[in-house]
Amino acid sequence: MVYQYKTHGTCSRAIEIEMDDDHTVRRVAFDGGCNGNTKGIAALVKDMKAEEVIDRLENIRCGFKPTSCPDQLAKALKEITAKG
């Protein structure tokens, strides 16, 4: 299933996430943000379980911002997995 998540507090505006029913992340695409970094994040989390991605990326900050693109991905995955 494909999910859309509107980000908050980052340069990226949204994240599109494709995830299987068993919470395996199949594809991630950021809208905006630092192109190389967001493509790198997407490549690294491909085929990982959402729970592992959350454990690794949650609470990462970008400079003095209270969040980051990786943290926003973790928040998106927490929201998605909580729904079912």
N, CA and C of each residue as an Amber inpcrd file, in Angstrom:
protein
   252
   0.8400000  -1.1750000   0.0000000   0.0000000   0.0000000   0.0000000
   0.8900000   1.2450000   0.0000000   0.4190000   2.2940000  -0.6460000
   1.1730000   3.5500000  -0.7310000   0.5330000   4.5730000   0.2110000
   1.3660000   5.2150000   0.9890000   0.9280000   6.2030000   1.9690000
   1.5820000   7.5430000   1.6570000   0.8730000   8.6190000   1.9520000
   1.3810000   9.9840000   1.8300000   1.4520000  10.5850000   3.2300000
   2.5580000  11.2290000   3.5410000   2.7270000  11.8730000   4.8400000
   3.2180000  13.2910000   4.6140000   2.5060000  14.2720000   5.1700000
   2.9160000  15.6750000   5.0820000   3.8890000  15.9510000   6.2190000
   5.0910000  16.3620000   5.8640000   6.1190000  16.5930000   6.8720000
   5.9230000  17.9430000   7.5580000   6.5690000  18.0850000   8.7140000
   6.4860000  19.3150000   9.5090000   7.8790000  19.6700000  10.0110000
   8.2940000  20.9190000   9.8000000   9.5480000  21.4130000  10.3600000
  10.7980000  21.0230000   9.5860000  10.6350000  20.5790000   8.3340000
  11.7940000  20.1980000   7.5220000  11.7090000  20.8540000   6.1490000
  12.7870000  20.7680000   5.4110000  12.7980000  21.2960000   4.0440000
  11.9370000  20.4510000   3.1140000  11.8520000  19.1530000   3.3960000
  10.9670000  18.3060000   2.5840000   9.5190000  18.6480000   2.9240000
   8.6520000  18.5090000   1.9370000   7.2500000  18.8590000   2.1200000
   6.3650000  17.6500000   2.4120000   6.7760000  16.4950000   1.8880000
   5.9670000  15.2890000   2.0450000   6.8430000  14.0690000   1.8030000
   6.3380000  12.9180000   2.2410000   7.0130000  11.6460000   2.0150000
   5.9770000  10.6660000   1.4800000   6.3400000   9.9720000   0.4070000
   5.4940000   8.9000000  -0.1100000   6.1640000   7.5860000   0.2740000
   5.3960000   6.7120000   0.9030000   5.9300000   5.4560000   1.4250000
   5.1020000   4.3060000   0.8860000   5.7820000   3.3260000   0.3140000
   5.1200000   2.0950000  -0.1060000   5.5520000   1.0060000   0.8670000
   4.5550000   0.3630000   1.5030000   4.8530000  -0.6120000   2.5380000
   3.9190000  -1.8050000   2.4110000   4.4710000  -3.0020000   2.6440000
   3.6800000  -4.2230000   2.6330000   2.8700000  -4.3490000   3.9170000
   1.9330000  -5.2870000   3.9150000   1.1000000  -5.5270000   5.1040000
   1.9180000  -5.9970000   6.3080000   3.0840000  -6.6120000   6.0550000
   3.9270000  -7.0710000   7.1650000   4.8960000  -5.9860000   7.6370000
   4.6470000  -4.7440000   7.2110000   5.4220000  -3.5560000   7.6030000
   6.8110000  -3.5000000   6.9780000   7.0050000  -4.1740000   5.8570000
   8.2690000  -4.0570000   5.1310000   8.1890000  -2.8440000   4.2150000
   9.1450000  -1.9360000   4.3710000   9.1950000  -0.7270000   3.5540000
   9.7320000  -1.1070000   2.1740000   8.9760000  -0.8380000   1.1420000
   9.3850000  -1.1860000  -0.2190000   9.9530000   0.0070000  -0.9790000
   9.4320000   1.2010000  -0.6920000   9.8920000   2.3850000  -1.4160000
   9.5810000   3.6200000  -0.5940000  10.5150000   4.5760000  -0.6220000
  10.3260000   5.8660000   0.0340000  10.7500000   6.9430000  -0.9550000
   9.9490000   7.9970000  -1.0780000  10.2980000   9.1320000  -1.9290000
   9.9360000  10.4200000  -1.1900000  10.9260000  11.2850000  -1.0270000
  10.7090000  12.5770000  -0.3740000  10.3850000  13.6160000  -1.4300000
   9.4820000  14.5160000  -1.1030000   9.1770000  15.6710000  -1.9500000
   9.9090000  16.8570000  -1.3400000  11.0050000  17.2580000  -1.9710000
  11.8200000  18.3400000  -1.4340000  12.8930000  17.7930000  -0.5090000
  13.5520000  18.6840000   0.1810000  14.6340000  18.2930000   1.0720000
  15.9580000  18.2520000   0.3330000  16.9960000  17.8360000   1.0040000
  18.3340000  17.7210000   0.4110000  18.3590000  16.4750000  -0.4580000
  18.4040000  16.6820000  -1.7650000  18.2130000  15.6090000  -2.7340000
  19.0760000  14.3730000  -2.4620000  20.3620000  14.5560000  -2.2930000
  21.2450000  13.4130000  -2.0710000  20.9500000  12.7060000  -0.7610000
  20.7170000  13.4750000   0.2940000  20.4370000  12.8780000   1.6010000
  19.1250000  12.0980000   1.5990000  18.0920000  12.6740000   1.0160000
  16.8040000  11.9750000   1.0380000  16.8360000  10.7320000   0.1530000
  17.5670000  10.7850000  -0.9690000  17.7210000   9.5830000  -1.7980000
  18.5270000   8.5260000  -1.0540000  19.5180000   8.9600000  -0.2970000
  20.3130000   8.0270000   0.5050000  19.4810000   7.3520000   1.5750000
  18.6770000   8.1300000   2.2770000  17.7930000   7.5680000   3.2960000
  16.8630000   6.5450000   2.6600000  16.2630000   6.9170000   1.5360000
  15.3230000   6.0220000   0.8500000  15.9980000   4.7060000   0.4590000
  17.2270000   4.7820000  -0.0390000  17.9370000   3.5700000  -0.4420000
  18.2820000   2.6940000   0.7600000  18.6520000   3.3140000   1.8650000
  19.0490000   2.5550000   3.0460000  17.8860000   1.8350000   3.7160000
  16.7000000   2.4200000   3.6920000  15.5640000   1.8100000   4.3990000
  14.7780000   0.8330000   3.5350000  15.0930000   0.7620000   2.2430000
  14.3750000  -0.1540000   1.3530000  14.4990000  -1.5920000   1.8560000
  13.3760000  -2.2810000   1.9200000  13.2680000  -3.6820000   2.3600000
  13.5190000  -3.8850000   3.8520000  13.5470000  -2.8090000   4.6360000
  13.6540000  -2.9210000   6.0890000  12.2530000  -2.9450000   6.6910000
  12.1250000  -3.5280000   7.8570000  10.8760000  -3.4820000   8.6110000
  10.7110000  -2.0700000   9.1740000   9.4840000  -1.5910000   9.1660000
   9.1950000  -0.2420000   9.6440000   9.6910000  -0.0330000  11.0690000
   9.5390000  -1.0290000  11.9100000   9.9440000  -0.9110000  13.3120000
  11.4490000  -0.6720000  13.4360000  12.2520000  -1.3060000  12.5930000
  13.6950000  -1.0910000  12.6230000  14.0520000   0.3100000  12.1270000
  13.3560000   0.7620000  11.0840000  13.5810000   2.1190000  10.5800000
  13.2710000   3.1290000  11.6790000  12.1590000   2.9410000  12.3500000
  11.7650000   3.8410000  13.4490000  12.8470000   3.8560000  14.5190000
  13.3100000   2.6680000  14.9480000  14.3490000   2.5820000  15.9860000
  15.6150000   3.3270000  15.5960000  15.9830000   3.2750000  14.3230000
  17.2320000   3.8840000  13.8740000  17.1280000   5.3880000  13.6150000
  15.9580000   5.8610000  13.1600000  15.8490000   7.2410000  12.6940000
  15.1150000   8.1960000  13.6270000  14.3490000   7.6640000  14.5520000
  13.5530000   8.5200000  15.4370000  14.4530000   9.4350000  16.2650000
  14.0510000  10.6880000  16.3630000  14.7060000  11.7220000  17.1790000
  16.0110000  12.2530000  16.6090000  16.3250000  11.9430000  15.3580000
  17.4750000  12.5750000  14.7150000  17.0880000  14.0260000  14.4230000
  17.9910000  14.9390000  14.7320000  17.7200000  16.3560000  14.5140000
  18.5610000  16.8770000  13.3680000  18.0880000  17.9440000  12.7390000
  18.8160000  18.6080000  11.6590000  19.2680000  19.9650000  12.1950000
  20.5450000  20.0630000  12.5260000  21.0570000  21.3070000  13.0970000
  20.3290000  21.6410000  14.3850000  19.7710000  22.8480000  14.4360000
  19.0570000  23.2770000  15.6390000  17.5580000  23.0290000  15.5580000
  17.1180000  22.4280000  14.4690000  15.6930000  22.0930000  14.3280000
  15.3600000  20.9290000  15.2510000  14.1310000  20.8710000  15.7490000
  13.7550000  19.7720000  16.6400000  13.4610000  18.4620000  15.9020000
  13.5680000  18.4520000  14.5810000  13.2710000  17.2690000  13.7790000
  14.1900000  17.2480000  12.5600000  13.9930000  16.2750000  11.6920000
  14.7890000  16.1330000  10.4760000  13.9890000  15.2840000   9.4940000
  14.4880000  15.1480000   8.2730000  13.8140000  14.2670000   7.3090000
  13.7920000  12.8150000   7.8020000  14.9060000  12.2840000   8.3520000
  14.8300000  10.9240000   8.8890000  13.8280000  10.7980000  10.0370000
  13.7940000  11.7840000  10.9120000  12.8400000  11.7650000  12.0250000
  11.4080000  11.8340000  11.5110000  11.1650000  12.6260000  10.4850000
   9.8250000  12.7080000   9.9050000   9.4140000  11.3750000   9.2830000
  10.3610000  10.6720000   8.6680000  10.0690000   9.3370000   8.1370000
   9.6870000   8.3950000   9.2790000  10.4160000   8.4530000  10.3790000
  10.0830000   7.6190000  11.5410000   8.6860000   7.9520000  12.0600000
   8.3540000   9.2310000  12.1370000   7.0200000   9.6380000  12.5960000
   5.9390000   9.1150000  11.6440000   6.1910000   9.2080000  10.3500000
   5.2400000   8.7110000   9.3640000   5.0230000   7.2170000   9.5390000
   6.1010000   6.4750000   9.6920000   5.9900000   5.0210000   9.8530000
   5.2940000   4.6430000  11.1490000   5.5290000   5.3990000  12.2170000
   4.8150000   5.1380000  13.4840000   3.3200000   5.3360000  13.3000000
   2.9530000   6.4040000  12.6020000   1.5440000   6.6970000  12.3500000
   0.9020000   5.5930000  11.5020000   1.6040000   5.1790000  10.4710000
   1.0680000   4.1420000   9.5730000   0.9160000   2.8110000  10.2960000
   1.9460000   2.4040000  11.0300000   1.9000000   1.0970000  11.6970000
   0.8840000   1.0760000  12.8470000   0.6340000   2.2220000  13.4410000
  -0.3550000   2.2920000  14.5330000  -1.7790000   2.0500000  14.0130000
  -1.9870000   2.3540000  12.7320000  -3.3150000   2.1770000  12.1450000
  -3.6230000   0.7270000  11.8150000  -2.5980000  -0.1020000  11.8140000
  -2.8820000  -1.4950000  11.4800000  -1.7120000  -2.1410000  10.9870000
